[in-house]
Amino acid sequence: MPDLLYEVQGHLARITMNRPDQLNCFSEEMIHLWTAALEDIRDRDDIYAVLLSGNGKAFCAGGDLKKLNEGFPTAEAGYDYMKSFREMVTTFLNMPKPTIAAVNGFALGGGCELAMACDFRVAGKSAVFGQPGG
């Protein structure tokens, strides 16, 4: 299964983070799929709104700390990772269509920021928002 699911139902685009075993933390694959989905949504006149959610018990736990802790093979690879993340966030923030976060479980770090960047947030009883400190 891909790390991100994207589908259009009627006039609604649904983006579902799909790494439930890792609390839907961002992977390189997810970031690239996000960017492609957001560009498609932005360019389509038949999509009126975007709904974001996460599979499993979390919305999104943010960055993949295990991956970040392992490091990158080169400084350039680390730079490219951060650049792709920035491009995804910039595309999302410039989205001309309303965005809705359906938050279940944890929305931590970058996941919390993603939810806060949406125009609307709907939080289930299990929702927990936070910025872990170091």
C-alpha positions as CSV (number, residue, x, y, z in Angstrom):
1,M,0.0,0.0,0.0
2,P,1.2,3.5,-0.7
3,D,2.1,5.8,2.2
4,L,-0.6,8.3,1.0
5,L,-4.0,7.6,-0.5
6,Y,-5.6,10.2,-2.8
7,E,-9.1,9.9,-4.3
8,V,-11.8,12.3,-5.6
9,Q,-15.4,11.6,-4.6
10,G,-17.7,14.0,-6.4
11,H,-16.3,17.5,-5.7
12,L,-14.3,16.4,-2.7
13,A,-10.6,15.4,-2.7
14,R,-9.7,13.0,0.1
15,I,-6.1,12.6,1.2
16,T,-5.4,9.9,3.7
17,M,-2.0,9.4,5.4
18,N,-1.5,5.7,5.3
19,R,1.4,4.7,7.6
20,P,-0.7,3.5,10.6
21,D,2.1,1.4,12.1
22,Q,4.3,4.6,12.2
23,L,1.5,6.9,13.4
24,N,1.3,8.3,9.9
25,C,4.6,10.2,10.2
26,F,6.0,11.7,7.0
27,S,8.1,9.5,4.8
28,E,9.9,10.5,1.6
29,E,7.3,8.6,-0.4
30,M,4.5,10.4,1.4
31,I,5.9,13.8,0.8
32,H,6.3,13.2,-3.0
33,L,2.7,11.7,-3.2
34,W,1.4,14.8,-1.2
35,T,3.0,17.2,-3.6
36,A,1.6,15.4,-6.7
37,A,-1.9,15.2,-5.1
38,L,-1.9,18.8,-4.1
39,E,-0.8,20.0,-7.6
40,D,-3.6,17.9,-9.1
41,I,-6.2,19.3,-6.7
42,R,-5.0,22.9,-7.3
43,D,-5.3,22.5,-11.1
44,R,-8.7,20.8,-11.2
45,D,-11.8,22.9,-11.5
46,D,-14.1,20.0,-10.5
47,I,-12.6,19.8,-6.9
48,Y,-14.2,22.2,-4.4
49,A,-12.6,21.1,-1.1
50,V,-9.9,18.9,0.4
51,L,-10.4,16.5,3.4
52,L,-7.2,15.3,5.2
53,S,-7.2,12.3,7.5
54,G,-5.0,9.5,8.8
55,N,-5.5,5.8,8.9
56,G,-5.3,4.0,12.2
57,K,-5.1,5.6,15.7
58,A,-3.3,8.8,14.6
59,F,-3.8,11.7,12.3
60,C,-0.1,12.3,11.9
61,A,2.9,12.2,14.3
62,G,4.9,14.6,12.2
63,G,8.4,13.8,10.9
64,D,9.8,10.3,10.8
65,L,12.2,10.7,13.7
66,K,13.7,7.2,13.2
67,K,14.6,8.2,9.6
68,L,15.9,11.6,10.7
69,N,18.0,10.0,13.4
70,E,19.5,7.5,11.0
71,G,20.7,10.5,8.9
72,F,21.2,10.8,5.2
73,P,24.0,9.3,3.1
74,T,25.1,12.8,2.0
75,A,24.4,16.4,3.0
76,E,22.8,16.8,-0.5
77,A,20.3,14.0,0.2
78,G,19.3,15.6,3.5
79,Y,18.9,19.0,1.7
80,D,16.8,17.4,-1.0
81,Y,14.5,15.8,1.7
82,M,14.0,19.1,3.5
83,K,13.5,20.9,0.1
84,S,10.8,18.4,-0.9
85,F,9.1,18.8,2.4
86,R,9.2,22.6,2.0
87,E,7.7,22.3,-1.5
88,M,4.9,20.2,-0.2
89,V,4.1,22.6,2.6
90,T,4.2,25.6,0.3
91,T,1.9,23.9,-2.2
92,F,-0.5,23.1,0.7
93,L,-0.4,26.6,2.1
94,N,-1.1,28.1,-1.3
95,M,-4.1,25.8,-1.9
96,P,-6.9,28.0,-3.3
97,K,-9.6,25.5,-2.1
98,P,-10.8,25.0,1.5
99,T,-8.9,22.3,3.5
100,I,-10.4,20.3,6.3
101,A,-8.5,18.2,8.8
102,A,-10.4,15.3,10.3
103,V,-8.2,14.6,13.3
104,N,-8.3,11.3,15.2
105,G,-5.7,10.4,17.7
106,F,-2.3,12.1,17.7
107,A,-1.5,15.2,15.7
108,L,2.0,15.9,16.9
109,G,4.8,18.1,15.6
110,G,4.5,18.5,11.9
111,G,1.1,16.7,12.1
112,C,-0.2,19.3,14.5
113,E,1.2,22.1,12.2
114,L,-0.5,20.4,9.2
115,A,-3.9,20.3,11.0
116,M,-3.5,24.0,12.1
117,A,-2.7,25.0,8.5
118,C,-6.1,23.7,7.4
119,D,-9.0,26.1,7.0
120,F,-11.1,23.9,9.3
121,R,-10.4,21.2,11.8
122,V,-12.8,18.5,13.1
123,A,-11.4,16.7,16.1
124,G,-12.6,13.4,17.4
125,K,-12.7,12.6,21.1
126,S,-9.4,10.8,20.7
127,A,-7.6,13.8,19.2
128,V,-4.4,15.0,20.9
129,F,-2.6,18.1,19.6
130,G,1.0,18.8,20.6
131,Q,4.5,20.0,20.0
132,P,6.9,17.6,21.7
133,G,9.9,19.3,23.1
134,G,13.5,18.1,23.0
